[in-house]
Amino acid sequence: MVKSTGSDPARRASDRGRYGRLSRERVLAGALELVDREGLSALSMRRLGAELDVEAMALYRYAAGKDALLDGLVEALYLELAERLAAGPGANADAASWRTELHRIARATYEVCMAHPHVVPLLTTRMLAVPLARRPLAVLKDHERVLDLLRRAGLDDAGTADLFRAFTAWLLGYLSVELRPMVDNPDEEDPAFRLGLHRMPPQDLPELRRTAPALSEQGGAEGLAVGLDALLDRFTRAAEEQASP
């Protein structure tokens, strides 16, 4: 047997690249690093193989194709979220602190997503394409984590489902708004030209032109928390009213 070298085609066709022997974790980590650096449009089996210094064919034992890679990026994001929650303060919160724990989950999700903004659109698009039972286990465990907290709040099945949908919609919607591009010309110092307000007809869009500078500022984790409190207040109040004679 001929021992392969770094430039040997036999080595390139194997699954041992610059990061050592590949694994699913290494493949997903490489995909995440590539997307963080260059965006989703840069991701392909061929490009990822080049990043990991292996032939693209070597990746197919770890991801069946581009869609599987995209689902893997969602999985990687939720795995990072689970690690953050397990390591952070409040990881052993008791049953009485369900509301505080929901806030902790929301904030940790925000922080992970802000660290990987190019992956955030997949949290919506891949969930539209993948049925519940086929989602990555890390995603399902996150669903389970939130549902368990809502159950601790004393909600019935219908109330739990309603609040789960509302919590998910607020969290993903807020992230999407935070990450929408607002700057038209980053080289402009004048705020109006930087945002491209001159492109908006003032007679048709007076309120949008007036509010655009404020909209261009991110609300941050604090804004997320304010909206979440309003949401939880609405649902807990409704539950209390239904429970009262």
C-alpha distance (Angstrom), angle and dihedral (degrees) to the residues before:
residue distance angle dihedral
M1 . . .
V2 3.80 . .
K3 3.75 114.9 .
S4 3.81 109.2 -127.2
T5 3.79 122.5 -130.3
G6 3.76 132.8 -151.1
S7 3.80 92.7 -85.3
D8 3.78 95.8 35.4
P9 3.85 113.7 121.5
A10 3.81 89.4 -138.4
R11 3.77 89.6 60.0
R12 3.79 92.8 44.3
A13 3.78 90.3 54.3
S14 3.79 92.0 53.1
D15 3.78 126.3 79.8
R16 3.79 95.2 -111.2
G17 3.78 110.5 102.7
R18 3.76 140.3 152.3
Y19 3.82 91.0 -56.9
G20 3.80 94.0 51.2
R21 3.79 123.8 -110.3
L22 3.77 111.7 -2.5
S23 3.76 126.1 -117.4
R24 3.78 132.3 173.2
E25 3.79 89.1 -98.4
R26 3.82 92.0 53.4
V27 3.79 92.3 47.0
L28 3.80 92.6 50.9
A29 3.80 91.7 44.2
G30 3.79 89.8 52.2
A31 3.81 91.5 47.9
L32 3.79 91.1 49.5
E33 3.80 92.4 49.1
L34 3.81 91.0 49.8
V35 3.81 93.7 48.6
D36 3.81 92.4 44.9
R37 3.78 89.0 54.5
E38 3.80 102.6 38.7
G39 3.80 109.3 11.5
L40 3.79 134.2 -111.7
S41 3.80 93.9 -65.4
A42 3.82 89.1 67.4
L43 3.80 93.8 58.7
S44 3.79 118.3 103.1
M45 3.78 134.2 133.6
R46 3.79 90.3 -108.8
R47 3.80 94.2 49.2
L48 3.80 93.4 45.0
G49 3.79 90.3 49.4
A50 3.80 89.2 53.4
E51 3.81 89.8 49.7
L52 3.79 91.1 52.6
D53 3.82 92.5 39.8
V54 3.79 94.9 -119.6
E55 3.79 134.3 108.3
A56 3.79 114.1 -88.4
M57 3.80 89.6 -119.0
A58 3.80 89.8 64.8
L59 3.81 89.2 65.1
Y60 3.79 95.5 60.6
R61 3.78 93.3 79.7
Y62 3.82 87.6 62.3
A63 3.84 100.6 35.7
A64 3.80 124.3 20.1
G65 3.80 93.4 -144.3
K66 3.79 146.0 -48.3
D67 3.81 94.4 -48.4
A68 3.79 90.4 51.9
L69 3.81 89.2 51.5
L70 3.79 90.2 51.9
D71 3.79 90.9 50.2
G72 3.78 87.2 47.6
L73 3.79 90.7 56.1
V74 3.81 89.2 54.6
E75 3.80 88.3 48.6
A76 3.82 91.2 50.3
L77 3.79 91.0 51.7
Y78 3.80 93.0 51.7
L79 3.80 92.1 44.8
E80 3.79 88.7 54.9
L81 3.80 89.0 48.6
A82 3.81 91.3 51.9
E83 3.80 90.9 50.0
R84 3.79 91.3 49.6
L85 3.80 92.3 49.6
A86 3.80 92.6 47.1
A87 3.80 92.8 50.3
G88 3.79 99.5 39.3
P89 3.80 131.3 87.7
G90 3.78 113.5 -80.1
A91 3.80 94.2 33.5
N92 3.81 89.1 132.7
A93 3.79 96.3 45.5
D94 3.80 113.7 160.6
A95 3.78 126.8 -124.1
A96 3.81 93.9 -94.1
S97 3.81 93.0 62.8
W98 3.80 98.7 63.3
R99 3.81 92.4 129.1
T100 3.79 93.7 49.5
E101 3.80 89.3 48.0
L102 3.81 91.7 52.2
H103 3.79 88.1 53.9
R104 3.81 89.6 49.5
I105 3.80 91.1 52.0
A106 3.79 92.0 47.5
R107 3.80 93.1 49.3
A108 3.81 93.6 46.1
T109 3.82 89.9 49.2
Y110 3.79 89.6 50.9
E111 3.80 92.1 50.5
V112 3.81 94.1 48.0
C113 3.80 92.0 47.3
M114 3.80 93.0 48.2
A115 3.82 86.9 54.1
H116 3.83 90.6 53.2
P117 3.83 105.3 30.0
H118 3.81 95.7 159.1
V119 3.80 90.6 61.1
V120 3.82 95.7 51.6
P121 3.85 96.1 85.6
L122 3.81 87.8 60.6
L123 3.81 90.2 63.0
T124 3.79 85.8 71.0
T125 3.80 105.7 27.2
R126 3.80 97.1 46.6
M127 3.81 91.7 44.7
L128 3.81 87.6 54.7
A129 3.81 89.1 54.0
V130 3.81 101.6 39.4
P131 3.84 122.6 66.1
L132 3.79 117.2 -128.2
A133 3.81 97.6 -103.0
R134 3.82 92.3 49.6
R135 3.80 96.4 53.6
P136 3.81 117.4 111.2
L137 3.79 114.2 -82.1
A138 3.81 90.7 -118.1
V139 3.82 89.1 59.7
L140 3.80 92.5 47.8
K141 3.80 90.9 49.5
D142 3.79 88.9 54.0
H143 3.82 89.4 52.2
E144 3.80 88.7 49.2
R145 3.80 91.9 49.3
V146 3.80 92.8 54.3
L147 3.81 94.9 42.1
D148 3.80 90.9 51.5
L149 3.79 90.3 54.3
L150 3.79 91.9 49.5
R151 3.78 89.7 50.0
R152 3.81 89.0 53.4
A153 3.80 87.3 55.9
G154 3.79 88.3 66.8
L155 3.80 97.9 -110.2
D156 3.77 121.0 149.8
D157 3.80 122.9 -127.4
A158 3.80 94.4 -84.9
G159 3.80 93.5 45.1
T160 3.78 91.9 46.7
A161 3.80 91.6 51.2
D162 3.82 92.5 46.7
L163 3.79 94.0 50.0
F164 3.82 92.4 43.0
R165 3.81 89.6 55.5
A166 3.80 91.8 45.8
F167 3.82 93.4 47.3
T168 3.82 91.9 48.7
A169 3.80 93.0 45.8
W170 3.81 93.0 49.2
L171 3.79 93.8 46.6
L172 3.81 96.9 46.7
G173 3.79 92.8 38.7
Y174 3.78 92.1 51.4
L175 3.79 91.6 49.2
S176 3.80 91.0 49.9
V177 3.80 92.2 51.4
E178 3.82 91.9 46.2
L179 3.79 91.7 54.0
R180 3.81 100.1 43.1
P181 3.81 110.0 118.1
M182 3.79 112.2 -110.3
V183 3.81 105.1 166.3
D184 3.81 114.2 91.7
N185 3.80 97.6 -176.8
P186 3.82 116.9 15.2
D187 3.81 91.3 -171.1
E188 3.80 92.4 63.9
E189 3.79 117.6 95.6
D190 3.79 96.0 -167.1
P191 3.84 106.3 88.4
A192 3.81 93.6 -140.7
F193 3.79 94.0 52.7
R194 3.79 91.2 38.5
L195 3.81 88.7 59.7
G196 3.80 93.2 38.8
L197 3.80 94.6 -121.5
H198 3.80 89.3 155.0
R199 3.81 86.6 69.5
M200 3.81 91.7 61.5
P201 3.83 116.8 81.8
P202 3.83 105.7 -122.8
Q203 3.78 93.5 -148.8
D204 3.82 91.9 57.4
L205 3.80 101.8 34.1
P206 3.81 109.1 31.6
E207 3.81 96.3 140.4
L208 3.78 94.3 44.7
R209 3.81 91.6 50.6
R210 3.79 90.8 48.2
T211 3.80 94.8 47.7
A212 3.82 99.6 37.4
P213 3.84 95.4 92.1
A214 3.80 90.5 54.8
L215 3.81 91.9 43.4
S216 3.79 89.9 53.4
E217 3.81 90.2 64.4
Q218 3.80 114.9 85.2
G219 3.77 116.9 -120.0
G220 3.80 91.9 -141.9
A221 3.78 127.3 -159.2
E222 3.80 89.4 -49.9
G223 3.79 91.9 61.8
L224 3.78 89.7 48.2
A225 3.81 90.3 53.3
V226 3.81 94.0 49.0
G227 3.79 91.8 53.7
L228 3.80 92.1 44.4
D229 3.81 91.0 52.8
A230 3.80 90.4 51.7
L231 3.79 89.8 49.6
L232 3.80 94.3 48.7
D233 3.80 91.7 45.5
R234 3.79 89.8 54.5
F235 3.79 94.8 50.4
T236 3.80 98.1 40.8
R237 3.79 90.7 48.3
A238 3.80 90.7 51.6
A239 3.81 90.7 48.6
E240 3.79 91.5 50.8
E241 3.79 91.5 49.8
Q242 3.79 91.5 51.3
A243 3.80 91.4 48.4
S244 3.82 94.7 50.3
P245 3.86 117.1 90.9
